[in-house]
């Protein structure tokens, strides 16, 4: 269920891969003109320049070129300037990081054939190559004295790894080789590269101390994908390479940030189902050791990114009631002041709430977008951003209006988003498709969608589309996020059903023409739904989970399950069976299309095949499509398009009147 960039190295083969019919007529889409995808934005520490990474897209919304880096002087006329690697004629560049004096920009580029670290002086605009390493490089960051750049380095990695991408074929001695992501430091003066974190430790995130002598990092022993869930907080002395454990969290931990006075390290801790999709409470622990203190107990939101903007102030981005927000925290008093909140998505690198801040916190930059406005780069004081780019002015949504809804399920208040049909007329009655989000620790929002599993397209085909945020989601506080522990498919599913009831009562939705679909945890919820009720007349389960007991031994990130189920499947199989769709499979009557990639390590293909096989055996109308070479997310444009074509045609077949 993870949805981050890290990849896995195990694959499960199926003996039956169904044929994929491609090149069908395409439904209406928003991407009718070439556009740009913004992948990262970073404001310089002095607040005078903004750098970003963008990629040209074709008219189908798929990449047309590699990544490119641009820099814009704030307050200065003229176009943005492109930053390139010296001698670069092919390849792309990304992972930008400003020097402390704002005069240089570090980035990663594969211009030389392998990804390496480059540094560009702002006066020249061309990056000089600093490294000649073999393996995977990630997350460059300057020391505050400007003398070194740290990065995450996986030596001799055969390819970038992690749970989202297609897993390597599993043959021979399994798990014989572990590629560890370690901290490496590049000395700017000599170009020398030194791996400073110990072998045997996989490093996930890090932050420099103010004196540039130490680093705070989250790390765990062994392979990376599963063990992120048991990572601990450490400090690492750069000179001696001494690693000191600082904090063992009860749940997940992310984004360590060293205070400007060097006395504290802040981080976000909480129940997180996905590396890179952070949510929880903000904690601080003394840098020399001691107890961690929860700085935001009971906050009705989910902080996702944190930045010290003073020795006693933390500015943080958050998911809040289905929206994104930015707030300020007084560390001494616990007082929180909301600086901005809105329905738009504001991020610095992904879809999660985040911003890029100048050192004084007065100026920021974001990638900003909504369901009606495609992504662009914005900069300025928090909440007073001015639009810098107009790369996507030609793009317009093909879907309808999106509105926030609230409803009650017993004593629980729930939020979600409802998208109207594109040509909505109150006098007509419409079918509706329910789309539970992945995670489960995630949230539906109203950002401009990616072209993978873009269910907004259903709106253009005459559907209401319902995106609920049931218990287990981010945006209502940690208590709400933890409310589905040992309860998958019960409280959260009834939150969704209560939302459907509310919509049917108040809007012209035909209760006899409602479907359900989702991907990952949303795929699980779809499989669960058709075993619990016959209310849904059609279903499409993408990368779902049908049997928690068998899933435990099939996936490559099993550590995520223990905080949710309370024990391993070997210690308490009953709690896993209680929430497994396969346990109740004989109740299923709903026609169900099942989609999955054959190399999915997060939600392995055998889970989809098991569900399809059961439905087929029981005489329920079903179809299984296994996409060759794909992982948890689909990379091949024809597979992405085919999956959406099949989804729309399946719902049209069962939810629209026959002519």
Phi and psi in degrees as a GROMACS rama.xvg file:
@    title "Ramachandran Plot"
@    xaxis  label "Phi"
@    yaxis  label "Psi"
@TYPE xy
-63.8344  153.091  UNK-2
-136.685  45.9994  UNK-3
-113.417  -176.535  UNK-4
-78.584  -19.4279  UNK-5
-68.6268  141.578  UNK-6
-114.797  165.433  UNK-7
-113.423  168.455  UNK-8
-124.921  25.7989  UNK-9
-125.833  143.614  UNK-10
-132.776  147.449  UNK-11
-114.247  120.923  UNK-12
-86.749  145.096  UNK-13
-108.815  143.858  UNK-14
-79.1974  -10.7278  UNK-15
-132.881  108.741  UNK-16
-111.305  116.479  UNK-17
-74.3278  148.687  UNK-18
-65.7591  146.068  UNK-19
-112.988  117.713  UNK-20
-90.0659  116.048  UNK-21
-105.084  178.97  UNK-22
62.0303  41.9578  UNK-23
-81.9831  165.027  UNK-24
-58.4482  135.08  UNK-25
-90.3552  142.262  UNK-26
-75.0063  172.013  UNK-27
-60.7697  137.411  UNK-28
-135.104  159.174  UNK-29
-76.4472  -30.5563  UNK-30
-83.3552  68.3013  UNK-31
-90.013  -11.6186  UNK-32
-125.362  151.112  UNK-33
-58.2792  143.101  UNK-34
-138.823  -162.639  UNK-35
-131.476  141.266  UNK-36
-107.465  123.604  UNK-37
-94.7885  123.718  UNK-38
-106.535  -19.6288  UNK-39
-163.398  147.565  UNK-40
-136.589  143.483  UNK-41
-146.099  124.042  UNK-42
-89.2047  145.47  UNK-43
-68.4794  153.032  UNK-44
-56.0926  -32.7966  UNK-45
-82.8969  -2.64971  UNK-46
75.9764  14.2663  UNK-47
-101.198  -15.8635  UNK-48
-134.598  152.573  UNK-49
-127.118  129.054  UNK-50
-111.62  149.293  UNK-51
-150.407  162.849  UNK-52
-112.814  127.978  UNK-53
-134.423  160.846  UNK-54
-137.995  132.873  UNK-55
-73.5345  139.832  UNK-56
-116.573  154.288  UNK-57
-87.0791  -175.751  UNK-58
-68.3531  -15.0892  UNK-59
-91.4662  -0.135081  UNK-60
84.1842  13.0341  UNK-61
-100.871  154.161  UNK-62
-58.0191  132.698  UNK-63
-106.519  -21.2972  UNK-64
-143.323  178.371  UNK-65
-79.0336  177.184  UNK-66
-71.2948  148.457  UNK-67
-133.667  149.711  UNK-68
-109.37  135.199  UNK-69
-129.71  151.47  UNK-70
-129.744  133.811  UNK-71
-121.32  130.092  UNK-72
-78.4052  124.202  UNK-73
-72.9238  135.666  UNK-74
78.8247  2.17841  UNK-75
-111.29  139.292  UNK-76
-72.0412  165.334  UNK-77
105.06  162.58  UNK-78
-75.2784  165.456  UNK-79
-68.9373  151.672  UNK-80
-103.826  134.665  UNK-81
-84.21  136.787  UNK-82
-104.81  128.297  UNK-83
-128.883  158.325  UNK-84
-74.0434  141.863  UNK-85
-57.6121  127.712  UNK-86
76.9769  9.30003  UNK-87
-74.6163  122.192  UNK-88
-120.817  -23.469  UNK-89
-137.115  177.781  UNK-90
84.5788  178.601  UNK-91
-128.987  179.182  UNK-92
-145.476  145.999  UNK-93
-162.793  -164.94  UNK-94
54.8586  61.7912  UNK-95
-81.7997  147.604  UNK-96
-151.987  125.294  UNK-97
-79.3758  146.27  UNK-98
-72.4298  157.035  UNK-99
-59.3115  -30.2198  UNK-100
-88.4158  3.10887  UNK-101
67.7872  12.4865  UNK-102
-99.2783  -11.1298  UNK-103
-134.603  154.508  UNK-104
-129.363  121.713  UNK-105
-91.1986  148.387  UNK-106
-159.432  166.689  UNK-107
-105.543  140.839  UNK-108
-147.827  148.136  UNK-109
-103.715  27.1944  UNK-110
-59.7678  -29.723  UNK-111
-91.1942  4.73822  UNK-112
108.31  -40.5015  UNK-113
-115.98  147.691  UNK-114
-64.9189  127.766  UNK-115
-137.092  167.91  UNK-116
-90.668  132.777  UNK-117
-126.094  156.624  UNK-118
-133.223  130.629  UNK-119
-115.247  131.795  UNK-120
-80.2467  137.253  UNK-121
-63.4793  -25.5849  UNK-122
-74.366  -18.3391  UNK-123
-108.488  -42.6657  UNK-124
86.6863  -2.53659  UNK-125
-116.742  137.252  UNK-126
-90.2348  136.321  UNK-127
-96.0391  142.144  UNK-128
-77.8809  130.537  UNK-129
-103.981  -26.5706  UNK-130
-123.364  159.037  UNK-131
-138.256  69.3233  UNK-132
-104.052  155.879  UNK-133
-114.771  113.034  UNK-134
144.192  -161.859  UNK-135
-100.364  134.017  UNK-136
-117.787  141.361  UNK-137
-147.042  155.172  UNK-138
50.3433  61.5166  UNK-139
-66.0311  145.445  UNK-140
-153.039  132.267  UNK-141
-78.9626  142.662  UNK-142
-68.8469  152.986  UNK-143
-72.2684  -15.7295  UNK-144
-85.6209  -2.19861  UNK-145
75.0752  9.20622  UNK-146
-94.7252  -17.2808  UNK-147
-140.047  157.556  UNK-148
-126.793  125.517  UNK-149
-93.9738  154.072  UNK-150
-156.658  163.354  UNK-151
-91.8531  128.24  UNK-152
-131.828  124.794  UNK-153
-110.64  99.1922  UNK-154
-66.9606  133.407  UNK-155
61.6644  17.7841  UNK-156
-60.1548  129.317  UNK-157
-67.1076  -25.6946  UNK-158
-165.464  165.875  UNK-159
-61.4193  130.121  UNK-160
-108.235  171.715  UNK-161
141.354  163.893  UNK-162
-72.7308  -15.3143  UNK-163
-82.3593  -31.4783  UNK-164
-86.0086  166.635  UNK-165
-59.2389  132.847  UNK-166
-80.1841  152  UNK-167
-68.3836  154.197  UNK-168
-65.634  134.503  UNK-169
-92.2834  100.174  UNK-170
-139.627  162.91  UNK-171
71.3506  -151.046  UNK-172
-76.9147  114.238  UNK-173
-79.3905  139.506  UNK-174
64.6525  26.2457  UNK-175
-75.9659  -25.2567  UNK-176
-126.798  123.242  UNK-177
-110.363  125.511  UNK-178
-97.1275  113.692  UNK-179
-94.6773  133.247  UNK-180
-86.6078  114.451  UNK-181
-116.93  161.786  UNK-182
-81.6204  128.795  UNK-183
-122.099  148.255  UNK-184
-123.874  129.408  UNK-185
-102.777  121.795  UNK-186
-80.8397  121.639  UNK-187
-66.2922  -34.3023  UNK-188
-72.8503  -43.4029  UNK-189
-101.23  -19.583  UNK-190
80.0415  2.77804  UNK-191
-68.8558  137.53  UNK-192
-111.947  131.293  UNK-193
-132.629  126.278  UNK-194
-80.7579  120.199  UNK-195
-106.571  -24.3634  UNK-196
-82.5673  149.755  UNK-197
-70.7164  149.467  UNK-198
-61.4679  146.272  UNK-199
94.7836  -10.2532  UNK-200
-111.858  130.924  UNK-201
-99.2567  119.175  UNK-202
-96.5399  133.991  UNK-203
-104.77  -51.9497  UNK-204
-140.929  160.244  UNK-205
-157.306  167.558  UNK-206
-153.589  141.322  UNK-207
-74.7084  146.434  UNK-208
-75.3513  157.623  UNK-209
-61.4885  -28.327  UNK-210
-89.6515  2.61026  UNK-211
64.1309  16.6462  UNK-212
-98.8895  -14.1472  UNK-213
-143.062  167.784  UNK-214
-133.255  143.573  UNK-215
-95.9985  137.724  UNK-216
-148.389  153.416  UNK-217
-103.262  133.955  UNK-218
-157.799  163.986  UNK-219
-151.029  156.634  UNK-220
-73.5847  142.167  UNK-221
89.9161  -160.882  UNK-222
-64.6348  154.655  UNK-223
-82.735  -41.9243  UNK-224
-60.7799  -50.7351  UNK-225
-77.3937  -35.4063  UNK-226
-81.4423  -5.07883  UNK-227
-55.3043  -32.0882  UNK-228
-72.1846  -13.92  UNK-229
-120.645  20.274  UNK-230
-65.9802  150.435  UNK-231
-120.305  168.079  UNK-232
-95.2826  130.714  UNK-233
-130.449  162.072  UNK-234
-116.633  148.111  UNK-235
-131.199  121.574  UNK-236
-78.298  124.416  UNK-237
-66.1444  -41.3931  UNK-238
-74.1852  -50.4999  UNK-239
-84.6749  -16.0198  UNK-240
62.738  24.562  UNK-241
-78.7386  127.246  UNK-242
-102.33  127.305  UNK-243
-122.694  123.407  UNK-244
-73.0128  130.612  UNK-245
-108.291  -34.8451  UNK-246
-159.765  131.134  UNK-247
-105.547  107.201  UNK-248
-77.7505  152.806  UNK-249
-74.0365  -24.2567  UNK-250
-130.042  -147.552  UNK-251
-82.3833  160.359  UNK-252
-139.901  144.267  UNK-253
-155.557  166.18  UNK-254
43.3104  65.5929  UNK-255
-66.1275  138.091  UNK-256
-139.317  121.249  UNK-257
-81.6535  134.079  UNK-258
-69.5118  153.248  UNK-259
-60.987  -28.707  UNK-260
-86.3388  -1.45358  UNK-261
77.9364  3.54352  UNK-262
-90.4116  -22.5775  UNK-263
-135.776  155.611  UNK-264
-123.879  121.327  UNK-265
-96.3281  155.439  UNK-266
-160.807  169.616  UNK-267
-107.195  130.251  UNK-268
-128.605  144.465  UNK-269
165.716  -170.563  UNK-270
-85.9483  109.856  UNK-271
-126.619  126.92  UNK-272
-90.6268  -7.94083  UNK-273
-141.642  121.247  UNK-274
-61.7929  129.743  UNK-275
94.5086  -17.0609  UNK-276
-110.423  85.1744  UNK-277
-88.4984  144.16  UNK-278
-165.752  146.881  UNK-279
159.516  -150.777  UNK-280
-105.423  158.687  UNK-281
-91.8259  128.641  UNK-282
-119.57  161.464  UNK-283
-139.016  142.366  UNK-284
-132.675  141.868  UNK-285
-58.5776  138.734  UNK-286
-66.9408  -21.552  UNK-287
-99.0359  11.2014  UNK-288
106.942  150.572  UNK-289
144.63  -172.338  UNK-290
-79.262  142.642  UNK-291
-79.6601  142.972  UNK-292
-118.939  128.663  UNK-293
-75.8843  117.016  UNK-294
-89.6803  -13.3457  UNK-295
-131.393  46.3149  UNK-296
-62.5258  130.714  UNK-297
78.8365  6.59961  UNK-298
-61.8241  130.83  UNK-299
-83.7905  47.2929  UNK-300
-157.282  176.524  UNK-301
-127.002  94.8631  UNK-302
-56.1676  138.943  UNK-303
-124.587  -22.6689  UNK-304
-149.358  139.918  UNK-305
-132.21  147.833  UNK-306
-145.784  131.484  UNK-307
-75.3022  124.975  UNK-308
-118.206  24.0513  UNK-309
166.587  166.215  UNK-310
-66.8724  -16.4916  UNK-311
-128.167  14.0522  UNK-312
-132.311  132.661  UNK-313
-119.655  125.153  UNK-314
-97.0875  134.064  UNK-315
-138.969  148.236  UNK-316
-96.1862  148.208  UNK-317
-147.444  153.889  UNK-318
-91.6579  129.787  UNK-319
-145.53  110.629  UNK-320
53.6121  45.3915  UNK-321
81.4111  0.0481172  UNK-322
-117.044  175.998  UNK-323
-104.016  150.933  UNK-324
-149.718  167.224  UNK-325
-134.288  130.844  UNK-326
-135.586  166.662  UNK-327
-120.523  136.457  UNK-328
-117.84  125.994  UNK-329
-83.9524  111.164  UNK-330
-64.269  -34.919  UNK-331
-72.1736  -42.5652  UNK-332
-100.004  -18.4417  UNK-333
81.1218  2.56483  UNK-334
-68.9682  134.369  UNK-335
-117.054  130.607  UNK-336
-120.392  122.144  UNK-337
-78.4671  125.643  UNK-338
-93.3115  -30.6507  UNK-339
-165.905  146.27  UNK-340
-152.504  143.777  UNK-341
-167.677  166.604  UNK-342
-72.6992  -14.1372  UNK-343
-72.1428  158.205  UNK-344
-87.1505  128.556  UNK-345
-122.955  125.694  UNK-346
-145.988  167.469  UNK-347
-109.951  -21.4788  UNK-348
-149.174  -24.0947  UNK-349
-140.724  -160.096  UNK-350
-86.1023  -7.0159  UNK-351
-78.1895  152.623  UNK-352
-60.0422  128.348  UNK-353
-170.339  157.096  UNK-354
-142.071  162.902  UNK-355
-110.444  127.974  UNK-356
-116.838  144.718  UNK-357
-70.6884  166.467  UNK-358
-59.0223  -40.2307  UNK-359
-81.7067  -4.19508  UNK-360
76.8328  4.88936  UNK-361
-87.1022  -22.3974  UNK-362
-127.434  145.098  UNK-363
-143.801  165.858  UNK-364
-137.785  145.74  UNK-365
-145.565  156.999  UNK-366
-92.4903  118.513  UNK-367
-121.728  132.948  UNK-368
-162.236  168.291  UNK-369
-148.683  -175.278  UNK-370
-70.4033  -15.1503  UNK-371
-110.349  -17.4932  UNK-372
-123.419  121.031  UNK-373
-68.4047  165.1  UNK-374
-63.2403  139.943  UNK-375
-146.658  167.352  UNK-376
-91.0507  130.855  UNK-377
-126.464  151.341  UNK-378
-150.344  155.334  UNK-379
142.487  -171.371  UNK-380
-59.7605  151.109  UNK-381
-54.9306  126.106  UNK-382
81.3434  -7.74527  UNK-383
-120.334  35.8813  UNK-384
-66.1609  146.657  UNK-385
-112.393  140.617  UNK-386
-72.8024  126.649  UNK-387
-95.4872  -38.2501  UNK-388
-111.955  158.291  UNK-389
-136.606  40.2995  UNK-390
-70.2779  -23.6129  UNK-391
-116.347  25.8989  UNK-392
-59.707  -27.1099  UNK-393
-80.8357  -8.25485  UNK-394
-89.2923  138.734  UNK-395
-139.875  143.296  UNK-396
-68.9398  144.098  UNK-397
-99.4428  4.10179  UNK-398
-107.472  175.632  UNK-399
-90.8693  -170.675  UNK-400
-70.2649  146.575  UNK-401
-113.5  130.946  UNK-402
-128.499  143.787  UNK-403
-81.0162  138.926  UNK-404
-124.964  150.618  UNK-405
-130.431  144.461  UNK-406
-153.033  168.792  UNK-407
-112.213  139.23  UNK-408
-121.309  96.543  UNK-409
63.9789  -122.54  UNK-410
-92.074  2.22219  UNK-411
-98.4594  124.324  UNK-412
-90.7426  130.071  UNK-413
-125.976  147.385  UNK-414
-120.924  153.314  UNK-415
-163.289  177.812  UNK-416
-120.387  139.617  UNK-417
-120.973  122.13  UNK-418
-97.1893  130.071  UNK-419
-84.9025  157.022  UNK-420
-58.0867  149.416  UNK-421
-56.2645  -46.9848  UNK-422
-107.207  56.597  UNK-423
-64.5613  132.667  UNK-424
-130.337  119.681  UNK-425
-57.3673  -22.3604  UNK-426
-79.2727  -10.9811  UNK-427
-99.4491  160.219  UNK-428
-109.743  140.632  UNK-429
-126.048  153.922  UNK-430
-77.0661  165.026  UNK-431
-140.361  144.624  UNK-432
-119.017  129.113  UNK-433
-92.4233  133.898  UNK-434
-126.861  88.9302  UNK-435
-66.009  141.548  UNK-436
-81.7021  167.634  UNK-437
-77.7407  -179.937  UNK-438
132.764  -107.631  UNK-439
-76.1987  -16.0066  UNK-440
-80.4206  86.9502  UNK-441
-156.076  -166.267  UNK-442
-160.626  140.536  UNK-443
-77.1523  138.464  UNK-444
-136.94  -175.144  UNK-445
-116.836  37.6051  UNK-446
-74.4859  165.396  UNK-447
-64.5293  126.03  UNK-448
-78.7686  156.115  UNK-449
-75.9085  170.212  UNK-450
-91.9718  9.01917  UNK-451
-97.7826  123.161  UNK-452
51.3135  51.0557  UNK-453
-85.2217  86.7537  UNK-454
-73.3095  -6.80708  UNK-455
-57.6807  -24.8722  UNK-456
-59.9811  -26.5448  UNK-457
-60.5685  -31.002  UNK-458
-59.1855  -40.2897  UNK-459
-70.251  -12.5579  UNK-460
-104.09  16.82  UNK-461
90.0379  25.4103  UNK-462
-113.904  144.489  UNK-463
-72.9238  144.796  UNK-464
-128.058  121.14  UNK-465
-107.452  121.753  UNK-466
-114.488  90.7437  UNK-467
-82.4992  153.47  UNK-468
-118.466  74.8133  UNK-469
-73.4957  175.456  UNK-470
-53.2525  143.329  UNK-471
102.054  -16.4647  UNK-472
-84.0039  164.114  UNK-473
-81.6745  158.667  UNK-474
115.492  -10.8199  UNK-475
-123.287  5.60504  UNK-476
106.937  165.146  UNK-477
-67.1084  -32.8974  UNK-478
-61.9475  -40.3656  UNK-479
-67.2997  -41.2479  UNK-480
-62.7311  -35.9838  UNK-481
-87.585  3.87197  UNK-482
-73.7422  -9.15185  UNK-483
-106.55  13.6953  UNK-484
-62.7337  129.416  UNK-485
59.3221  23.7853  UNK-486
-143.315  22.7396  UNK-487
-53.913  132.063  UNK-488
86.7917  -1.96606  UNK-489
-110.365  -85.508  UNK-490
-58.6704  -42.6401  UNK-491
-66.3639  -41.3595  UNK-492
-65.8826  -39.217  UNK-493
-70.6379  -28.7887  UNK-494
-59.7217  -42.1393  UNK-495
-66.0985  -45.9083  UNK-496
-61.8973  -38.1958  UNK-497
-64.4131  -35.0372  UNK-498
-66.9674  -39.5184  UNK-499
-61.3366  -44.1005  UNK-500
-57.8272  -43.5457  UNK-501
-63.8088  -41.6911  UNK-502
-65.8304  -45.0435  UNK-503
-62.317  -33.7489  UNK-504
-72.0925  -29.0066  UNK-505
-112.684  -12.0309  UNK-506
-134.172  160.08  UNK-507
-77.19  62.3184  UNK-508
-103.323  129.159  UNK-509
-78.1462  113.1  UNK-510
-64.9354  -17.0792  UNK-511
-90.8389  2.26292  UNK-512
-134.797  60.2416  UNK-513
-118.172  132.388  UNK-514
-119.303  174.464  UNK-515
-143.887  141.047  UNK-516
-151.478  159.941  UNK-517
-177.44  167.068  UNK-518
-122.721  141.817  UNK-519
67.4041  -119.566  UNK-520
-62.2995  -30.7561  UNK-521
-65.4024  -32.4833  UNK-522
-68.0912  -39.8248  UNK-523
-60.7275  -47.1074  UNK-524
-62.8291  -31.5431  UNK-525
-66.9915  -46.6358  UNK-526
-61.3793  -40.759  UNK-527
-63.2498  -43.966  UNK-528
-57.5969  -42.3987  UNK-529
-76.806  -10.0039  UNK-530
-96.7697  -4.71273  UNK-531
-110.91  -22.7633  UNK-532
-155.178  154.346  UNK-533
-101.541  14.0736  UNK-534
-66.56  -33.6004  UNK-535
-85.2122  126.599  UNK-536
-88.8226  -10.6994  UNK-537
-159.149  151.904  UNK-538
-145.289  147.346  UNK-539
-132.416  112.307  UNK-540
-101.375  113.898  UNK-541
-102.097  122.355  UNK-542
47.5053  51.9246  UNK-543
-88.4272  -178.679  UNK-544
-128.624  117.587  UNK-545
-102.917  -23.8771  UNK-546
-145.352  99.8271  UNK-547
-61.1739  -30.795  UNK-548
-67.86  -47.7395  UNK-549
-73.6944  -32.2381  UNK-550
-58.8631  -37.2366  UNK-551
-55.8339  -38.0465  UNK-552
-91.725  -5.09164  UNK-553
-99.6604  -32.4306  UNK-554
-86.056  166.747  UNK-555
-104.311  9.41176  UNK-556
-132.702  42.5114  UNK-557
-62.8045  -19.6376  UNK-558
-62.3779  -22.9772  UNK-559
-66.125  -22.44  UNK-560
-80.038  -28.5035  UNK-561
-64.5491  -44.1962  UNK-562
-61.3163  -29.2193  UNK-563
-82.204  -37.4452  UNK-564
-99.2602  -10.7717  UNK-565
86.7744  -11.5841  UNK-566
-167.62  167.466  UNK-567
-73.616  163.593  UNK-568
-64.9912  -24.0963  UNK-569
-77.0491  -23.2225  UNK-570
-93.4671  -29.257  UNK-571
-145.323  71.1209  UNK-572
-62.6312  -26.3486  UNK-573
-65.3777  -37.5376  UNK-574
-67.9156  -29.0398  UNK-575
-73.9956  -42.3005  UNK-576
-64.7381  -32.8283  UNK-577
-59.7344  -31.067  UNK-578
-107.603  11.906  UNK-579
-91.3695  125.716  UNK-580
-55.6373  -34.1089  UNK-581
-64.3995  -25.081  UNK-582
-62.7054  -30.9021  UNK-583
-114.963  22.7272  UNK-584
-61.7451  -27.1989  UNK-585
-72.4462  -8.69144  UNK-586
-81.6407  -15.5199  UNK-587
-71.6631  133.883  UNK-588
-133.885  -10.2876  UNK-589
-78.9225  129.641  UNK-590
-57.1432  125.051  UNK-591
-132.907  123.023  UNK-592
-92.6855  134.927  UNK-593
-120.696  125.586  UNK-594
-123.422  139.681  UNK-595
-164.906  154.045  UNK-596
-88.3015  142.826  UNK-597
-74.4593  -10.7946  UNK-598
-120.28  35.6587  UNK-599
-80.6163  116.43  UNK-600
-92.1329  -18.9082  UNK-601
-77.9595  -47.615  UNK-602
-129.544  79.8535  UNK-603
-55.6895  147.239  UNK-604
-54.7428  -33.2262  UNK-605
-57.4434  -26.2115  UNK-606
-64.5719  -42.0039  UNK-607
-69.6208  -40.0658  UNK-608
-65.9572  -38.1474  UNK-609
-61.6148  -41.4609  UNK-610
-68.6974  -46.2423  UNK-611
-59.9939  -43.5753  UNK-612
-60.9925  -41.7452  UNK-613
-64.5527  -45.667  UNK-614
-60.5915  -45.0655  UNK-615
-61.8496  -43.1356  UNK-616
-62.6172  -35.277  UNK-617
-87.2949  2.6437  UNK-618
82.0867  16.3057  UNK-619
-86.6275  135.853  UNK-620
-64.3479  125.585  UNK-621
-156  162.485  UNK-622
-151.377  138.018  UNK-623
-114.939  130.553  UNK-624
-124.243  118.305  UNK-625
-108.97  121.823  UNK-626
-93.7655  118.491  UNK-627
-66.998  137.661  UNK-628
76.7098  4.37357  UNK-629
-101.719  147.06  UNK-630
-98.6238  -144.355  UNK-631
-70.1811  -31.8793  UNK-632
-114.487  149.146  UNK-633
-89.3652  132.461  UNK-634
-99.9508  -29.4134  UNK-635
-80.8889  124.368  UNK-636
-56.18  -37.9863  UNK-637
-69.0283  -30.2771  UNK-638
-72.0648  -40.8159  UNK-639
-58.2455  -47.468  UNK-640
-65.9078  -40.8394  UNK-641
-63.7046  -41.5062  UNK-642
-61.5001  -42.5037  UNK-643
-70.5394  -38.0348  UNK-644
-58.9697  -46.8262  UNK-645
-63.5593  -41.6806  UNK-646
-60.1187  -48.7373  UNK-647
-65.0353  -42.5828  UNK-648
-65.5783  -34.5535  UNK-649
-64.5345  -45.6804  UNK-650
-69.8786  -38.5431  UNK-651
-59.0265  -38.7156  UNK-652
-64.5907  -39.3356  UNK-653
-105.294  -17.3464  UNK-654
-112.534  -5.03584  UNK-655
-112.877  144.609  UNK-656
-59.0868  143.055  UNK-657
-77.3393  138.84  UNK-658
